[in-house]
Every structure is written in C-alpha cells, then in structure tokens.
Amino acid sequence: MTEPNNAVHLSADYSAPPDLKTYDILLCNISGGKDSQAMLDVVVEATKKADVGDRLVTVFCDLGDEDEWPGTKQLAAEHAAHYCVRHEVVFRQVPDGAGAMRQQGLTEHIESRRQQKWPDKARRFCTSDMKRAPVHKLMTRLVAEKRALGVIGRRVRILNIMGMRAEESIDRAAMVPYRNDARASNKTKREVDEWLPLLDWKVQQVWARLAKARTRIHPIYAVLPRLSCRFCVLAGRRHLVTAARLDPAGARRRAELEAAMEHQFRPDVSMAQILAEAEAINRVDGPIAVDGLEIPK
C-alpha cells in the first residue's frame, strides 16, 4: 500500500485542484449516468498520472429495483470493471422483523414517511437517507480497513469525488469544485474533502469524453436527458410523462401512493396528472420502448 506524501495533513489549498497523493482513499461516486461516467474516466486518468490508482474505490448508491431504471446498477459495476477499480454498492437498510437488516428502496421509504410527505427541493431526504448516509457508512468501513493496514496516529484522509455540473441547476452552479466536507468528517477518525472535477463542464464536453472513453452508455438516454430515479421529483414535467409512458405500472403505483398520503407528488403537478397525460399520448401514438431497456409490467 502506498502512503500519502504528507502523513500529517496541513490545511489544503482549496483554490487549486486537489493533490491526490495526499489522500488515503479516493472515493468516486458513480451512478451509471453520463456525468459520473465521464468523471470516472477523468479521475482514473488523474490517478494514473499521480500513481495512486490503488487508492481509488467506486461506490454506487442503489435506490432499489422499483426506482432505478433497469440495468443501472449493473452498468455502474461495468464502468468500474472497465478500469479494474474496486467497486462497492451501498443502500438504505431497515430491520427485516427477524433480527436482520434488509434493503429498503426509495418508494418504500417515501411510503414509510407518509406523514412527512414527498421529498422536494427543500426536503431532499431521498438524497440524505438513500445516498449520503449509506456512503458515510462505507467511509467508516474503509477507514477501518486503513487502520488495520497501519494508518494510525492521524485521521484517515478521504477525497469524496462526484460528477455534479454547474450547468444542471442553479443550486449546482453555486457549488465550489473543491472543499472540506465537515459533515462527513469527524474529529478523530476521518477527514473528508469533496471534489467535483466536472463542475464547469458543458454537456458537449461530457459526450465528447464518453466518445473517447468508449464505455457503454445507458439506453435511457435515447429518450431522457438524465439518468435519475424513474420518477424524480426534480425532473421536468415532460420528462416525467415520458417516464410514465415507459413505466405506466410504476406511475400508477406512485399515483396510488399519492392518494393514500393525501399529498400530491409535487406542488405544481400530481402523479395522477402525469399518468393521465402519458396514457392519453399512448392512446394516440402507442406505447414507447427503448432498445436494451426491459421494464417489468
């Protein structure tokens, strides 16, 4: 195992790109989507130049079969395998009633929180509960591994790497490319910094990078601009209608949940409305299908 070139970390210069050699763990969050796919290619190239490829770990946050588009989890693993990188899958866990833990998917989690209503821009428990918390648990495990390998007398340093781009939203445009993550850090065991290497990239740069990388792209991009959960509360209305045309059973499930919760999917549009629009279009144009995307009926 190679060691960081500064055993005792001095305050990082967050105005410059990170020095990868100063981190024990390079944790690359991948989703199977185009941005994280391009980001992984960039990071792998950077780790090769810095000779720290052995510190790279990819992680996929699994939202469950009901919420991920088919093949997403498998594609993320394929992307990691393409670069021969260690890959981890994390997910939310809840008691199974028999003394063990089981995976809980996003829609089930929303249903269990029905008094708190659907997630929205201000209350994104979908991100905090389904992604951030499981990744923090993975960090704890990775730190323990480093401790067992002899990293002692200081905090283990983690660079948490994600593929957000400023072009995607106002909130992401306000982000900085490199910063300390105090929420993920603690006083004794780990120090976590966050790096967004694609923050200033345009979508054309992403597609150009993927053409060069030649890793497989998820088939959903034939009809949707983003690979998110199937019915993301932040998606555009027409994209939600397209999702409902592809997965009418999933849209009906959420419309029924919406009625049971007595709280509509989003303030500006209900899932019942989305489903009605999708069904109306399908009656005229027929259902749509995407090559390579098999959705259980």
C-alpha positions in Angstrom: 0.0 0.0 0.0 1.3 3.4 -0.9 1.1 6.2 1.7 0.1 9.8 1.3 3.0 12.2 0.8 2.0 14.2 3.9 1.4 11.9 6.9 0.1 14.9 8.9 -2.2 16.9 6.7 -1.8 20.7 6.6 -4.7 22.8 5.5 -5.4 22.2 1.9 -5.4 24.9 -0.7 -9.0 24.7 -1.9 -8.4 27.3 -4.6 -6.3 24.7 -6.5 -7.1 21.2 -7.7 -6.6 18.5 -5.1 -3.2 16.8 -4.7 -4.4 13.2 -5.0 -1.2 11.9 -3.3 -2.3 13.4 0.0 -5.3 11.2 0.3 -5.6 7.7 1.6 -8.9 6.9 -0.1 -10.2 8.3 -3.4 -14.0 7.6 -3.3 -15.6 8.0 -6.7 -19.4 8.1 -6.6 -20.8 6.6 -9.8 -24.5 6.3 -10.9 -24.2 4.7 -14.3 -25.2 8.1 -15.7 -23.2 10.1 -18.3 -21.7 12.7 -15.9 -20.3 10.2 -13.4 -19.2 8.0 -16.3 -17.2 10.9 -17.7 -16.0 11.9 -14.3 -14.7 8.4 -13.6 -12.7 8.5 -16.8 -11.1 11.8 -15.8 -10.3 10.6 -12.3 -8.8 7.3 -13.5 -6.5 9.3 -15.8 -5.6 11.6 -12.9 -4.8 8.7 -10.6 -2.5 7.1 -13.2 -0.6 10.4 -13.5 -0.2 10.6 -9.7 0.5 6.9 -9.4 -2.3 6.4 -6.8 -4.7 4.1 -8.6 -4.6 1.7 -5.7 -6.4 4.2 -3.6 -9.4 4.5 -5.9 -12.8 3.0 -4.9 -16.1 3.5 -6.7 -19.4 3.4 -5.0 -22.9 3.1 -6.4 -26.0 4.1 -4.3 -28.7 1.6 -5.1 -32.2 3.1 -4.8 -33.9 -0.3 -5.4 -35.3 -2.1 -8.4 -38.6 -0.2 -8.2 -36.8 3.1 -8.6 -33.6 2.5 -10.6 -34.1 2.2 -14.4 -33.3 -1.5 -15.3 -29.6 -2.2 -15.8 -28.4 0.8 -13.9 -26.7 -1.0 -11.0 -25.1 -3.5 -13.4 -23.9 -0.7 -15.7 -22.2 1.1 -12.9 -20.4 -2.1 -12.0 -19.4 -2.5 -15.6 -17.9 1.0 -15.7 -15.8 0.3 -12.6 -14.7 -3.1 -14.0 -13.7 -1.4 -17.3 -11.0 0.4 -15.3 -10.3 -2.5 -12.9 -11.4 -0.4 -9.9 -12.7 -1.8 -6.6 -16.4 -1.3 -6.6 -18.9 -1.0 -3.7 -22.7 -1.0 -3.7 -24.5 0.7 -0.8 -28.2 1.2 0.0 -30.5 2.1 2.8 -31.1 -0.7 5.3 -34.0 -1.3 7.7 -34.9 -4.1 10.2 -36.5 -7.1 8.5 -38.5 -8.1 11.5 -36.5 -11.3 12.1 -33.4 -9.8 13.7 -31.5 -9.0 10.5 -31.4 -6.0 8.1 -32.7 -5.7 4.6 -32.6 -3.2 1.8 -35.3 -0.5 1.6 -36.0 1.1 -1.8 -36.8 4.8 -2.3 -40.5 4.4 -3.0 -40.9 2.2 0.0 -39.0 4.7 2.1 -41.3 7.5 0.9 -44.3 5.4 1.8 -42.9 4.8 5.3 -42.6 8.5 5.8 -46.0 9.4 4.5 -46.6 11.9 7.3 -43.5 13.8 6.1 -44.9 13.9 2.5 -42.9 13.5 -0.7 -39.3 14.7 -0.9 -38.9 18.1 -2.6 -36.1 20.6 -3.3 -36.1 21.8 0.3 -36.5 18.3 1.9 -34.4 16.0 -0.1 -34.4 13.1 2.3 -34.2 10.9 -0.9 -30.5 12.1 -1.1 -29.7 12.3 2.6 -31.2 8.9 3.5 -30.7 6.9 0.3 -27.2 8.2 -0.7 -25.3 10.3 1.8 -25.9 8.2 4.9 -25.0 4.9 3.2 -21.9 6.4 1.7 -20.9 7.7 5.2 -21.2 4.2 6.5 -19.0 3.0 3.7 -16.4 5.6 4.7 -16.4 4.2 8.2 -15.7 0.7 6.8 -13.0 1.9 4.5 -11.3 3.9 7.3 -11.3 0.7 9.5 -9.6 -1.1 6.7 -6.9 1.6 6.5 -6.5 1.4 10.3 -6.0 -2.3 10.1 -3.3 -1.8 7.4 -1.4 0.5 9.7 -2.6 4.1 9.1 -2.6 5.2 12.7 -1.8 8.4 14.7 -3.8 10.7 12.5 -7.2 10.9 10.7 -7.6 8.9 7.5 -7.9 11.3 4.6 -10.8 10.7 2.1 -11.4 12.6 -1.1 -15.1 12.2 -2.0 -15.5 12.7 -5.7 -18.8 13.4 -7.5 -19.9 14.3 -11.0 -22.1 17.3 -10.5 -22.1 20.1 -13.1 -23.0 23.7 -12.7 -24.9 23.7 -15.9 -27.5 21.4 -14.4 -29.2 23.7 -11.9 -29.0 27.0 -10.0 -28.0 25.1 -6.8 -25.2 23.3 -8.5 -24.0 26.5 -10.1 -23.4 27.8 -6.6 -21.1 24.9 -5.7 -17.3 25.1 -5.5 -15.2 22.4 -7.2 -13.1 21.6 -4.1 -13.9 22.0 -0.4 -13.7 20.4 3.0 -16.8 18.3 3.9 -17.3 19.0 7.7 -20.5 16.9 7.8 -18.7 13.8 6.6 -15.5 14.4 8.6 -15.1 13.8 12.3 -12.5 14.8 14.9 -10.7 11.5 15.4 -11.1 9.1 12.5 -11.5 10.7 9.2 -11.1 14.0 7.3 -13.1 14.3 4.2 -12.8 16.7 1.3 -15.1 16.9 -1.7 -14.0 17.3 -5.3 -16.3 18.0 -8.3 -13.9 17.7 -11.3 -16.6 18.3 -13.9 -18.3 21.2 -12.2 -17.5 23.7 -15.0 -18.0 21.2 -17.9 -20.7 21.6 -20.5 -22.8 18.7 -21.6 -21.0 18.6 -25.0 -17.7 18.0 -23.2 -19.3 15.1 -21.3 -20.4 13.4 -24.5 -17.1 14.1 -26.2 -15.3 12.5 -23.3 -17.5 9.4 -23.4 -16.9 9.0 -27.1 -13.2 8.9 -26.3 -13.6 6.6 -23.3 -15.9 4.2 -25.2 -17.6 2.9 -22.1 -21.2 1.8 -22.6 -24.0 4.4 -22.2 -27.3 3.7 -20.5 -30.1 3.2 -23.1 -32.4 5.6 -21.2 -30.5 8.5 -22.9 -32.4 7.6 -26.1 -35.5 9.4 -24.6 -34.4 11.2 -21.5 -31.6 13.7 -20.8 -30.7 12.4 -17.4 -30.4 9.0 -15.7 -32.0 9.7 -12.3 -34.5 7.6 -10.4 -37.5 6.8 -12.5 -39.8 9.5 -11.2 -37.5 12.2 -9.7 -39.4 15.0 -8.0 -37.0 17.5 -9.6 -37.5 16.2 -13.2 -39.2 18.3 -15.8 -42.9 17.6 -16.4 -42.4 16.3 -20.0 -39.7 14.0 -18.8 -41.9 12.6 -16.1 -44.6 12.0 -18.8 -42.0 10.1 -20.8 -41.1 8.1 -17.8 -44.7 7.3 -17.2 -45.1 6.2 -20.8 -42.2 3.8 -20.4 -43.3 2.6 -17.0 -47.1 3.0 -16.6 -47.2 0.5 -13.8 -44.6 2.5 -11.8 -46.6 5.7 -12.4 -49.8 4.0 -11.2 -48.0 2.8 -8.1 -46.9 6.3 -7.2 -50.4 7.8 -8.1 -51.9 5.3 -5.6 -49.3 6.2 -3.0 -50.0 9.9 -3.6 -53.7 9.3 -2.9 -53.0 7.3 0.2 -50.7 10.0 1.5 -53.2 12.7 0.7 -50.3 14.8 -0.6 -49.5 15.2 -4.3 -46.2 14.2 -5.8 -45.2 17.8 -6.4 -47.0 21.2 -5.7 -47.3 22.0 -9.4 -48.3 18.6 -10.7 -49.7 15.4 -9.4 -48.6 11.9 -10.4 -52.2 11.2 -11.3 -52.0 14.1 -13.9 -48.6 12.8 -15.2 -50.2 9.3 -15.6 -53.2 10.7 -17.4 -51.1 12.7 -19.8 -48.9 9.7 -20.5 -52.0 7.4 -21.1 -53.5 10.0 -23.5 -50.4 10.2 -25.6 -50.0 6.4 -25.6 -53.6 6.0 -26.9 -52.7 8.2 -29.9 -49.1 7.3 -30.6 -48.9 3.9 -29.0 -46.5 2.9 -26.1 -42.8 3.7 -26.4 -40.0 1.3 -25.9 -36.2 1.7 -25.7 -33.8 -0.8 -27.1 -32.0 -2.6 -24.3 -34.4 -1.4 -21.6 -36.7 -4.1 -20.3 -39.2 -2.8 -17.8 -41.3 -5.5 -16.0 -45.0 -4.9 -16.5 
